[in-house]
Each structure stands twice: as C-alpha cells, then as structure tokens.
Amino acid sequence: MAATGPRGVVVRRASARDHLGVVRVLDGANLELSNETAERRIDAGTVVVADDDNRIVGALVATRREEGAHVEAVAVRRRRRADGIGTALVEHAAAEWTPLTADFDPGVKPFYDALGFDCEQRGERYRGVLH
C-alpha cells in the first residue's frame, strides 16, 4: 500500500533495494540501527519509506508486537524536515499497525502530541501510544 505524501513524495513499505537509503537517512539523523537490523526489519515488512523520485528522504523502522507495532526510529533528511514527511511516515504506519507505540526524548514530544499520541513520561523519556 503506497500513498502520495507531501510534495509528491511516495510513502510505501520498504523493499530490499531501499536498504542503503534507509541506513543513510538513519545515519544522517544520528540514529543507531545496524545494517543487519535494518535488513531484518525490511524483510519483516516493518520499514516505511518516503521516496522522492527513487531517493529515500525519510524512513520509519518498527517492530511488530502481538498487537500493533513499536516505532524504533523515524528519520527525515535534514533539508526535508519541514515538509511533513515524518508525519506522513507515522500516519502510514498507524494505518497499518494499531496500536502504534514509540519511546522518545522530550524534544520531539510536540511532534507525537500533534499526531494524536497519548504521551506519558517515563523517567527522562516519553512513551506514546496511538490507538
């Protein structure tokens, strides 16, 4: 299931050919995810990408749960961060997996609040749930 996102970006499930683009986007956002883990998540069908004319400009990596999925990472290329791509990635994931959960730092809480996540502080981080 693919959807057209902001500015003509196609949001879709990642395929094996997207592996390098996914890793590059995550590295650019200083998010740690090994090549092997990225490959396993792509194979499991739990990676969503934002594709702008065959260039990966955003990625969401999730892990399936008994019910729904948990977001491990969301990243968007620096120059594209104000384009709504992160929102499109999370909305796509939420349409596939319910509930969708995420753990995150306080600095990105407004992002998750705006998407409708119920957020609860857990120590220095937050846990958000979208039903």
Helices and strands as residue ranges (DSSP letters): E 3-4, G 6-8, E 10-13, G 16-18, H 19-28, H 35-44, E 47-51, E 56-64, E 69-76, G 78-80, H 85-96, E 100-104, G 106-108, H 109-114, E 118-122, E 125-130
